[in-house]
Each structure stands twice: as structure tokens, then as C-alpha cells.
Amino acid sequence: MQLQFLDVTLNATIVKSIFATLIHSLWLGAVMALLSAIIITLTKRSGPHIRYKLLSGLLLLFSLIITGIFLYSLNSGFNTIAVNSNIAESNLNNIYYAVGVPQQNTITDILIGFIKLHTDQFVFIWFIVICLKCVQLISGLLS
């Protein structure tokens, strides 16, 4: 089941770009957390203003990279191809069966297929979680 209102509100390219940005932000966030730990460890004896500037620069770098990833995935033709990949895969499967080559579904193929099929739901769940976190933040600020 696909969320039809996401398709109406946002076209498929934007949804796929948001999803690609979310996936890349996970591993990039882990790398930035590791770099933050290294900065904190190496600047224990330095003043807090140096640590603040370095960590703020790292946060700015993270924001710029994530924005670049979103814009790159938005402008690339990959997302348009990914939307029509089910048609291409079904045609490719027909060719394989016609030739007689058995199709091998690995766990990675199954996982990637599941993710491609449910990209809209992942973006929707992410959006709901962000909205709930914003409500939590605003209620904390008010109290």
C-alpha cells in the first residue's frame, strides 16, 4: 500500500531524494559523531571556545554535506530510473527465464526491493517522528 497523498503532494523524485538524504545522513552522522569524539578528546586541555568553534564547524559541515546530497539526488536521473525499476526488473526477469538462467534472490536483493517498495512509508514515518519531536521540544520550552 502506497501513501497516495505523498504522491499527490510531493512528486516521486522529491520523496526518493528525501529518502536518499535520510539514508546518507545515518552513516554520515556516525562519522561526524566519531570526529566529534576525536575533537573532544584532543582538545581536553584547550579552552572551550576552541572546542565550540571546531564542533560548530563540524555541524556546519554536516549540514552542507546533507544539503549537497539532497540537491545531487534531486538533480540526478537516478530517482526517475528507480521509480520505473519495477518495470525494468520484470522485463529483465522475463529475459532471464526465457534464456533459462535461474534467478537468485539473495537477502540483499530482497531487502533492497522491500526498501524501494516502501520508500514513501519510510519518509512518512520520519516526518511524523520529526513532528512529534518538535511538539516535544515546544512543550519543553513552554514549561
Backbone hydrogen bonds, N-H to C=O, Kabsch-Sander energy under -0.5 kcal/mol:
donor,donor_aa,acceptor,acceptor_aa,energy
4,Q,2,Q,-1.0
6,L,3,L,-0.7
7,D,3,L,-1.1
8,V,4,Q,-1.9
9,T,5,F,-2.7
10,L,6,L,-2.6
14,I,11,N,-0.5
15,V,11,N,-1.8
16,K,12,A,-2.5
17,S,13,T,-2.2
18,I,14,I,-2.5
19,F,15,V,-2.3
20,A,16,K,-2.5
21,T,17,S,-2.3
22,L,18,I,-2.5
23,I,19,F,-2.4
24,H,20,A,-2.5
25,S,21,T,-2.2
26,L,22,L,-1.1
26,L,23,I,-0.5
27,W,23,I,-1.2
28,L,24,H,-2.2
29,G,25,S,-2.1
30,A,26,L,-1.6
31,V,27,W,-2.0
32,M,28,L,-2.5
33,A,29,G,-2.3
34,L,30,A,-1.9
35,L,31,V,-2.4
36,S,32,M,-2.4
37,A,33,A,-2.2
38,I,34,L,-2.0
39,I,35,L,-2.5
40,I,36,S,-2.8
41,T,37,A,-2.2
42,L,38,I,-2.6
43,T,39,I,-1.6
44,K,41,T,-0.9
46,S,43,T,-0.5
50,I,47,G,-0.7
51,R,47,G,-1.5
52,Y,48,P,-2.8
53,K,49,H,-2.1
54,L,50,I,-2.5
55,L,51,R,-2.7
56,S,52,Y,-2.4
57,G,53,K,-2.2
58,L,54,L,-1.9
59,L,55,L,-2.1
60,L,56,S,-2.4
61,L,57,G,-2.5
62,F,58,L,-2.4
63,S,59,L,-2.3
64,L,60,L,-2.5
65,I,61,L,-2.5
66,I,62,F,-2.5
67,T,63,S,-2.2
68,G,64,L,-2.4
69,I,65,I,-2.5
70,F,66,I,-2.4
71,L,67,T,-2.6
72,Y,68,G,-2.6
73,S,69,I,-2.7
74,L,70,F,-2.1
75,N,71,L,-2.1
76,S,72,Y,-1.7
79,N,76,S,-0.5
81,I,77,G,-1.8
82,A,78,F,-2.5
83,V,79,N,-1.7
84,N,80,T,-1.1
85,S,82,A,-1.0
88,A,84,N,-1.8
89,E,85,S,-3.2
90,S,86,N,-2.3
91,N,87,I,-2.3
92,L,88,A,-2.5
93,N,89,E,-2.7
94,N,90,S,-1.9
95,I,91,N,-1.8
96,Y,92,L,-2.3
97,Y,93,N,-2.7
98,A,94,N,-2.1
99,V,95,I,-2.1
100,G,96,Y,-1.8
101,V,96,Y,-1.8
105,N,103,Q,-0.6
106,T,104,Q,-0.8
110,I,106,T,-2.2
111,L,107,I,-2.3
112,I,108,T,-2.7
113,G,109,D,-2.4
114,F,110,I,-2.2
115,I,111,L,-2.5
116,K,112,I,-2.6
117,L,113,G,-2.1
118,H,114,F,-1.8
119,T,116,K,-0.7
122,F,118,H,-1.9
123,V,119,T,-2.2
124,F,120,D,-2.3
125,I,121,Q,-2.7
126,W,122,F,-2.3
127,F,123,V,-2.3
128,I,124,F,-2.3
129,V,125,I,-2.5
130,I,126,W,-2.4
131,C,127,F,-2.3
132,L,128,I,-2.5
133,K,129,V,-2.4
134,C,130,I,-2.2
135,V,131,C,-2.2
136,Q,132,L,-2.4
137,L,133,K,-2.5
138,I,134,C,-2.7
139,S,135,V,-2.5
140,G,136,Q,-2.0
141,L,137,L,-2.3
142,L,138,I,-2.2
143,S,139,S,-1.4
